[in-house]
Amino acid sequence: MKNLSIKKLEWMPVNKHIEYVLLAFIAVLLWFATSKIFTLPNGNSEEIATSIGLMLIHRFWLRLGLPALENMVLEFRTLELWEQLKFSVALFALLFLGAIGVMIAIL
């Protein structure tokens, strides 16, 4: 006689980074929702929302295993001058492309 076994289904995400994407989505959603939840008469709700949002982003940053911001600044200062210049130009190009994207979205 054959026994039928019911296997326990375990949810396994296809992409291991889906947890981080969901965590980032929840952090952004909470950041915008906190200003509505903590509406204070003196107008401090934006400060509370900003501090909670920055705390969530910091925890998300560390959970991804990225180095702390202080370490990144110290490492930047140890780069050669041409490497610092190349990095600064790359950041400016990203900022410029972001500004173009915003202008296209507005128009």
C-alpha positions in Angstrom: 0.0 0.0 0.0 1.4 3.4 -1.0 1.3 6.2 1.5 0.7 9.7 0.2 2.9 12.2 1.7 2.0 15.9 1.8 5.1 17.9 1.5 5.2 21.2 3.4 5.4 24.0 0.9 8.1 26.4 1.7 8.2 29.8 0.1 11.5 30.4 -1.5 12.1 33.6 -3.3 13.4 33.3 -6.8 15.6 36.3 -6.4 17.5 36.7 -3.1 17.4 40.5 -3.4 13.6 40.6 -3.3 13.8 41.0 0.5 15.9 44.1 0.2 13.6 45.6 -2.4 10.6 45.0 -0.2 12.4 46.5 2.8 13.3 49.6 0.8 9.7 49.9 -0.4 8.4 49.6 3.1 10.9 52.2 4.3 9.9 54.7 1.6 6.2 54.0 2.3 6.7 54.6 6.1 8.7 57.7 5.4 5.8 59.3 3.5 3.1 57.9 5.9 4.8 59.2 9.1 4.1 62.8 8.2 0.4 62.0 8.0 0.3 59.9 11.1 2.3 62.3 13.3 0.6 65.5 12.5 1.5 67.8 15.4 0.2 71.3 16.0 3.6 73.0 16.0 4.6 71.7 12.6 7.2 69.1 13.9 5.7 66.3 11.9 8.2 66.8 9.0 11.2 66.6 11.3 9.8 63.4 12.8 9.2 61.9 9.4 12.7 62.9 8.3 14.4 61.4 11.3 12.4 58.1 11.0 13.1 57.9 7.3 16.8 58.5 7.7 16.9 55.9 10.5 15.2 53.4 8.2 17.5 54.2 5.3 20.6 53.8 7.6 19.4 50.4 8.8 18.7 49.4 5.2 22.2 50.5 4.2 23.9 48.5 6.9 21.7 45.5 6.3 22.9 45.4 2.7 26.4 45.1 4.1 27.6 48.4 2.7 30.3 50.3 4.6 29.4 53.2 6.9 29.4 56.7 5.4 32.3 57.7 7.5 34.5 54.9 6.1 33.5 55.9 2.6 34.5 59.5 3.2 37.9 58.4 4.7 38.5 56.1 1.7 37.7 58.9 -0.7 40.4 61.0 0.9 43.0 58.3 0.4 42.4 58.1 -3.3 44.9 59.7 -5.8 43.9 63.2 -7.0 43.0 61.9 -10.5 40.8 59.2 -9.0 39.0 61.8 -6.9 38.5 63.9 -10.0 37.2 61.0 -12.0 34.8 60.1 -9.2 33.6 63.7 -8.9 33.0 64.0 -12.7 31.1 60.7 -12.6 28.9 62.0 -9.8 28.3 65.2 -11.6 27.3 63.3 -14.7 24.8 61.3 -12.7 23.4 64.5 -11.1 23.1 66.1 -14.5 21.3 63.1 -16.0 18.9 63.1 -13.0 18.2 66.8 -13.6 17.5 66.1 -17.3 15.1 63.3 -16.3 13.3 65.6 -13.9 13.0 68.3 -16.6 11.6 65.7 -19.1 9.1 64.5 -16.5 8.0 68.0 -15.8 7.6 69.0 -19.4 
